[in-house]
Amino acid sequence: MGTGDLLGVDPDELKFHFELNKQISCSMHLSNKTDDFLAFKVKTTNPKKYCVRPNVGIILPRSTCDVVVTMQAQKETFPDMQCKDKFLLQCVATSSTTTLNDITQEIFSKEPGKIVDELKLQVVYVLPPQQPSVVSEESEESTAPSLFTSNKDNMHTKEFPTASWQQQKEPENKESALMSRLLEEKNSAMQQNNKLRQEVELMRQEMGRRQGGFSLMFVVLVALLGSLIGYLVKK
């Protein structure tokens, strides 16, 4: 906790949990240690990079106030994650009639018999904790053997460039031969089926002709027998 004669500050440095392309905020807790009204102002060496709310204010006697500092999203990291930005917190005792518009830089000017508290705060970047990665460990394990086998694998590829190609094409050749054989068997079966159908049709026609001839001969025989019986009766 940073302390002065008038104002206490917690924490005594601004810690930002740094992440790229993301706004990050941290807060300061100010406490008035006196029985007077305190006017304060927050300044920084890099005003375009930070937003302070509130950057000026009045703290009642024996009261507290929170100040939020927001760092704009950063597009790149810094060498060794070291930051040279600094903040200056100024405060001075004032009257109860002081307003925010009255808090100018002149009010913090140092004069004989006037107490002005000034506290400097350093900016610190804190990296998020890194969790163990299972993928990275597996990649390291898989990379280690390759250091010993890469040359052997390359030699094998150069000496036998067609072996792997033949192994890849062999299943395709088997599939083509099987398809050709199935098509031939299908065509042969269709031809035999058509031939059988033709033979059945011929047999059906032949049986029809034979059945028709038998019926005609039967009718003729019946007619002849009838005539013969009539002739005998008449005799």
WOGI-V634551 format. One record per backbone hydrogen bond with DSSP energy under -1.0 kcal/mol. NH is the residue of the N-H (numbers start at 1). CO is the residue of the C=O. E is the energy in kcal/mol with one decimal. If there is no record, write none. Layout:
nh->NH co->CO e->E
nh->NH co->CO e->E
This chain:
nh->2 co->9 e->-2.0
nh->4 co->7 e->-1.1
nh->8 co->31 e->-2.5
nh->9 co->2 e->-3.9
nh->10 co->29 e->-1.5
nh->14 co->122 e->-2.6
nh->16 co->124 e->-2.8
nh->18 co->16 e->-1.4
nh->18 co->126 e->-1.3
nh->21 co->74 e->-3.5
nh->24 co->71 e->-1.7
nh->26 co->69 e->-2.3
nh->28 co->67 e->-3.0
nh->29 co->10 e->-3.0
nh->30 co->65 e->-3.6
nh->31 co->8 e->-2.2
nh->32 co->63 e->-3.4
nh->33 co->6 e->-2.4
nh->38 co->59 e->-2.3
nh->39 co->92 e->-2.8
nh->40 co->57 e->-2.7
nh->41 co->90 e->-2.3
nh->42 co->55 e->-2.9
nh->43 co->88 e->-2.6
nh->45 co->86 e->-2.1
nh->49 co->46 e->-1.3
nh->51 co->70 e->-2.5
nh->53 co->68 e->-2.5
nh->57 co->40 e->-1.7
nh->59 co->38 e->-2.9
nh->62 co->34 e->-1.4
nh->63 co->60 e->-1.7
nh->65 co->30 e->-2.6
nh->67 co->28 e->-2.6
nh->68 co->53 e->-2.8
nh->69 co->26 e->-3.2
nh->70 co->51 e->-2.9
nh->71 co->24 e->-3.5
nh->72 co->49 e->-2.7
nh->81 co->78 e->-2.6
nh->82 co->79 e->-1.8
nh->87 co->121 e->-2.6
nh->88 co->43 e->-3.0
nh->89 co->119 e->-3.0
nh->90 co->41 e->-2.7
nh->91 co->117 e->-2.1
nh->92 co->39 e->-2.1
nh->94 co->37 e->-3.1
nh->98 co->95 e->-1.3
nh->102 co->99 e->-1.1
nh->103 co->100 e->-1.3
nh->104 co->102 e->-1.4
nh->108 co->105 e->-1.2
nh->109 co->106 e->-1.5
nh->114 co->111 e->-2.3
nh->117 co->91 e->-2.5
nh->119 co->89 e->-2.5
nh->121 co->87 e->-2.7
nh->123 co->85 e->-1.5
nh->124 co->14 e->-3.2
nh->126 co->16 e->-3.4
nh->137 co->133 e->-1.5
nh->138 co->134 e->-2.3
nh->139 co->135 e->-2.6
nh->140 co->136 e->-2.1
nh->141 co->137 e->-2.1
nh->142 co->138 e->-2.5
nh->143 co->139 e->-1.8
nh->144 co->140 e->-1.9
nh->147 co->144 e->-1.1
nh->148 co->145 e->-1.6
nh->149 co->145 e->-1.4
nh->150 co->146 e->-1.8
nh->153 co->149 e->-2.6
nh->154 co->150 e->-2.3
nh->155 co->151 e->-2.3
nh->156 co->152 e->-2.2
nh->157 co->153 e->-2.0
nh->158 co->154 e->-1.9
nh->159 co->155 e->-2.2
nh->160 co->156 e->-1.9
nh->166 co->162 e->-2.5
nh->167 co->163 e->-2.0
nh->168 co->164 e->-1.8
nh->169 co->165 e->-2.1
nh->170 co->166 e->-2.0
nh->173 co->169 e->-2.2
nh->174 co->170 e->-2.1
nh->175 co->171 e->-2.0
nh->176 co->172 e->-2.2
nh->177 co->173 e->-2.3
nh->178 co->174 e->-2.1
nh->179 co->175 e->-2.2
nh->180 co->176 e->-2.2
nh->181 co->177 e->-2.2
nh->182 co->178 e->-2.2
nh->183 co->179 e->-2.1
nh->184 co->180 e->-2.2
nh->185 co->181 e->-2.4
nh->186 co->182 e->-2.1
nh->187 co->183 e->-2.4
nh->188 co->184 e->-2.4
nh->189 co->185 e->-2.3
nh->190 co->186 e->-2.2
nh->191 co->187 e->-2.2
nh->192 co->188 e->-2.4
nh->193 co->189 e->-2.3
nh->194 co->190 e->-2.3
nh->195 co->191 e->-2.3
nh->196 co->192 e->-2.4
nh->197 co->193 e->-2.2
nh->198 co->194 e->-2.1
nh->199 co->195 e->-2.3
nh->200 co->196 e->-2.6
nh->201 co->197 e->-2.0
nh->202 co->198 e->-2.2
nh->203 co->199 e->-2.4
nh->204 co->200 e->-2.2
nh->205 co->201 e->-2.2
nh->206 co->202 e->-2.4
nh->207 co->203 e->-2.5
nh->208 co->204 e->-1.8
nh->209 co->205 e->-2.1
nh->210 co->206 e->-2.4
nh->211 co->207 e->-2.5
nh->212 co->208 e->-2.0
nh->213 co->209 e->-2.1
nh->214 co->210 e->-1.9
nh->215 co->211 e->-1.6
nh->216 co->212 e->-1.6
nh->217 co->213 e->-2.2
nh->218 co->214 e->-2.2
nh->219 co->215 e->-2.0
nh->220 co->216 e->-2.1
nh->221 co->217 e->-2.6
nh->222 co->218 e->-2.4
nh->223 co->219 e->-2.3
nh->224 co->220 e->-2.4
nh->225 co->221 e->-2.6
nh->226 co->222 e->-2.2
nh->227 co->223 e->-2.2
nh->228 co->224 e->-2.5
nh->229 co->225 e->-2.5
nh->230 co->226 e->-2.2
nh->231 co->227 e->-2.2
nh->232 co->228 e->-2.4
nh->233 co->229 e->-2.1
nh->234 co->230 e->-2.1
nh->235 co->231 e->-1.7
